[in-house]
């Protein structure tokens, strides 16, 4: 069993980005890439061990980790990163949530320190976010077994293994995934950015 002292961070930056038409990690918002925005949040939280899963570009300030189970979605990325994390618990975010606030992530970490569960997931409204959470590295073997059996659902695995919940009262806009070009353009317009 891992001890809960420090935290590593995992940024899930893989996927085909087919709806966007280009790699979401390299999209620019407020003069930073989406990937750099997420990595900076980890640094503001005092996290030094930052792992990046699935990034195919050139500019990555984190430690790149390749999936051991190729093309298996977020579960494959999590499994590989959990095995390489320095610390026993990992803060997890997806690259396509650039508006997610540092204070929200701080609340998630504080909630995780109070739970004995294998994972702590962020919940807003009635929506549970399996890719905004904190995971124990001890879940890696269960993830590998699920992947080997052909199962790729993160939430299905956590329902089996157990998880705690951090209930957010934060602004709903920050949880939006920017997956499509129209969403990205709306994000830019909101700040008066022309693209």
C-alpha positions in Angstrom: 0.0 0.0 0.0 1.3 3.4 -0.9 1.5 6.2 1.6 -0.4 9.5 1.1 2.4 12.1 1.5 3.3 13.9 -1.7 1.3 14.0 -4.9 2.3 13.5 -8.5 0.2 14.9 -11.4 -1.0 13.2 -14.5 -2.2 15.2 -17.5 -4.1 13.1 -20.0 -3.1 14.5 -23.3 -3.8 11.6 -25.7 -6.7 10.8 -28.0 -7.3 11.5 -31.6 -8.8 15.0 -31.3 -11.0 14.0 -34.3 -13.8 16.5 -33.4 -11.3 19.3 -33.0 -9.3 18.5 -36.1 -6.0 19.1 -34.4 -4.2 18.2 -31.2 -6.1 19.8 -28.3 -2.9 19.9 -26.2 -1.4 22.5 -28.6 -4.4 24.8 -28.7 -3.5 28.3 -27.5 -5.5 30.2 -24.8 -4.2 33.3 -23.2 -0.8 32.9 -24.8 -0.3 29.4 -23.5 -1.0 25.9 -24.8 -3.7 23.9 -23.1 -1.0 21.5 -22.0 1.1 24.2 -20.5 -2.0 25.6 -18.7 -2.6 22.3 -17.0 1.1 21.8 -16.1 1.3 25.3 -14.6 -1.7 24.4 -12.3 0.2 21.5 -10.9 3.2 23.7 -10.2 1.1 26.2 -8.5 -0.1 23.4 -6.2 3.5 22.6 -5.4 3.6 19.4 -7.5 7.0 18.7 -9.0 6.5 15.3 -10.5 4.2 15.9 -13.6 3.6 13.1 -16.0 2.0 13.7 -19.4 0.2 10.8 -21.1 -0.2 10.5 -24.9 1.2 13.8 -26.0 2.4 13.7 -29.6 3.7 17.2 -30.1 7.1 18.8 -29.5 6.7 21.2 -26.5 6.1 19.4 -23.3 7.4 20.6 -19.9 6.3 17.4 -18.1 7.6 13.9 -18.2 6.2 12.0 -21.3 4.8 8.5 -20.6 3.8 6.2 -23.4 0.9 3.8 -22.9 1.7 0.1 -22.3 -1.7 -0.8 -23.8 -1.9 1.2 -27.0 -5.1 2.9 -28.2 -7.1 2.1 -25.0 -8.2 5.6 -24.0 -7.8 7.3 -20.7 -7.5 4.0 -18.7 -4.4 3.0 -20.7 -2.8 6.4 -20.0 -3.6 6.2 -16.3 -2.2 2.7 -16.0 1.1 3.6 -17.5 1.5 6.9 -15.6 0.6 5.4 -12.2 3.4 2.9 -12.6 5.9 5.7 -13.2 4.7 8.2 -10.6 7.2 9.3 -7.9 4.4 9.6 -5.2 1.7 7.3 -4.0 -1.2 9.6 -5.1 -1.7 11.3 -8.4 -3.8 14.3 -9.2 -5.4 13.6 -12.6 -6.7 16.2 -15.2 -7.5 16.0 -18.9 -5.8 18.4 -21.2 -9.1 19.8 -22.6 -10.3 21.5 -19.4 -8.3 24.7 -19.5 -10.8 26.7 -17.3 -10.6 24.3 -14.4 -9.3 26.4 -11.5 -6.4 25.8 -9.2 -8.6 26.4 -6.2 -10.9 23.6 -7.4 -7.9 21.3 -7.7 -6.8 22.4 -4.2 -10.2 21.5 -2.8 -10.0 18.1 -4.5 -6.6 17.4 -2.9 -7.8 18.5 0.5 -10.8 16.1 0.1 -8.4 13.3 -0.9 -6.4 13.7 2.2 -9.5 12.9 4.3 -10.4 9.7 2.5 -9.0 6.2 2.6 -10.5 5.3 -0.8 -8.4 4.2 -3.8 -9.5 7.4 -5.7 -11.3 10.7 -5.0 -13.4 12.0 -7.9 -14.7 15.5 -8.5 -18.4 15.9 -8.7 -20.3 19.0 -9.8 -24.1 19.1 -9.9 -25.0 15.5 -10.5 -22.0 14.8 -12.8 -19.1 12.7 -11.6 -15.8 13.4 -13.4 -13.5 10.4 -13.5 -10.8 12.4 -15.3 -10.7 15.1 -12.6 -9.6 13.1 -9.6 -6.9 11.8 -7.4 -5.8 8.1 -7.9 -3.7 5.8 -5.9 -0.8 4.2 -7.7 -2.0 0.9 -6.1 -4.8 0.9 -8.8 -2.3 0.2 -11.6 -2.5 -3.6 -11.4 -6.4 -3.5 -11.4 -6.3 -1.2 -14.4 -3.8 -3.6 -16.2 -6.1 -6.5 -15.5 -9.2 -4.6 -16.8 -7.3 -3.6 -20.0 -6.0 -7.1 -20.6 -9.6 -8.3 -20.3 -10.7 -5.8 -22.9 -12.4 -3.4 -20.5 -11.5 0.3 -20.9 -14.0 2.2 -18.7 -12.4 4.2 -15.9 -15.6 4.6 -14.1 -16.5 0.9 -14.3 -13.1 0.1 -12.7 -13.6 2.6 -9.9 -17.1 1.3 -9.2 -15.5 -2.0 -8.5 -12.4 -0.7 -6.6 -14.1 2.1 -4.7 -13.8 5.9 -4.7 -14.5 8.9 -2.6 -16.2 12.1 -3.9 -15.3 15.8 -3.7 -18.5 17.8 -4.3 -17.7 21.1 -5.9 -19.8 24.2 -5.5 -17.7 26.1 -8.1 -18.7 27.8 -11.4 -20.0 25.1 -13.8 -18.2 26.8 -16.8 -14.8 25.7 -15.5 -15.7 22.0 -16.0 -16.4 22.2 -19.8 -14.3 20.0 -22.0 -13.2 21.9 -25.1 -13.5 19.1 -27.6 -14.9 20.8 -30.8 -13.7 23.7 -32.9 -17.0 25.6 -32.1 -16.3 25.3 -28.4 -12.8 26.5 -28.8 -13.9 29.5 -30.9 -16.5 30.3 -28.3 -13.8 30.2 -25.6 -11.7 32.6 -27.5 -14.6 35.0 -28.2 -15.5 35.1 -24.5 -12.1 36.7 -23.9 -12.4 38.9 -27.0 -9.7 36.9 -28.8 -10.0 36.6 -32.6 -8.6 33.6 -34.2 
